[in-house]
């Protein structure tokens, strides 16, 4: 397969992920990097109410980091 055909196939896969609320963060000659953040304001509020008082907000930072997702699609 040629490089152009591989890129076009990878681009089709990227379009599928973009349709599912992922964001294209970076495109290099080797890969596409997609990111998605699944956190919600209600989730932050719930984590704060349940754990915020005892963890001094560290639980909210952990929730933020856990909800970030990355996907790398190789060309």
C-alpha distance (Angstrom), angle and dihedral (degrees) to the residues before:
residue distance angle dihedral
X1 . . .
X2 3.77 . .
X3 3.76 124.4 .
X4 3.79 91.9 -111.5
X5 3.81 91.9 54.3
X6 3.80 91.1 48.0
X7 3.80 90.5 50.6
X8 3.81 91.7 50.0
X9 3.82 91.5 50.6
X10 3.80 91.0 48.3
X11 3.80 89.6 47.7
X12 3.82 90.2 54.7
X13 3.80 89.7 53.2
X14 3.80 90.8 48.0
X15 3.82 90.2 53.0
X16 3.81 88.9 54.9
X17 3.82 91.1 53.9
X18 3.82 92.0 44.5
X19 3.80 89.0 55.0
X20 3.83 87.4 57.2
X21 3.84 94.4 59.2
X22 3.80 98.5 -91.2
X23 3.83 118.2 138.4
X24 3.78 124.8 -136.0
X25 3.77 103.7 -123.6
X26 3.78 102.8 171.6
X27 3.78 140.7 0.6
X28 3.78 120.9 -160.4
X29 3.81 130.3 168.3
X30 3.83 88.4 -98.2
X31 3.82 104.8 41.9
X32 3.80 150.9 -5.5
X33 3.82 116.4 -118.0
X34 3.81 116.1 -150.0
X35 3.80 126.6 -173.0
X36 3.77 133.6 -166.3
X37 3.77 130.8 -177.2
X38 3.81 113.5 -155.8
X39 3.79 99.0 179.5
X40 3.79 121.7 118.7
X41 3.78 134.4 -159.3
X42 3.80 89.4 -119.1
X43 3.80 90.0 53.8
X44 3.80 91.1 52.2
X45 3.79 90.6 48.8
X46 3.80 92.3 48.9
X47 3.82 92.7 48.4
X48 3.80 89.9 48.3
X49 3.79 93.5 49.3
X50 3.80 93.5 47.3
X51 3.81 101.4 37.0
X52 3.79 108.4 5.0
X53 3.76 97.5 91.1
X54 3.80 94.1 53.3
X55 3.79 99.9 37.0
X56 3.83 96.8 40.3
X57 3.82 91.9 -128.1
X58 3.80 97.0 -49.5
X59 3.81 89.1 115.2
X60 3.83 89.7 59.1
X61 3.80 90.8 52.4
X62 3.80 89.7 49.7
X63 3.83 90.2 49.2
X64 3.81 89.8 51.6
X65 3.82 92.5 51.0
X66 3.81 94.5 44.6
X67 3.83 92.6 52.2
X68 3.81 94.9 55.3
X69 3.81 113.2 97.5
X70 3.80 131.4 -171.1
X71 3.78 129.5 -165.1
X72 3.79 124.4 -170.5
X73 3.81 118.1 -160.2
X74 3.79 112.9 -164.5
X75 3.79 116.3 -142.1
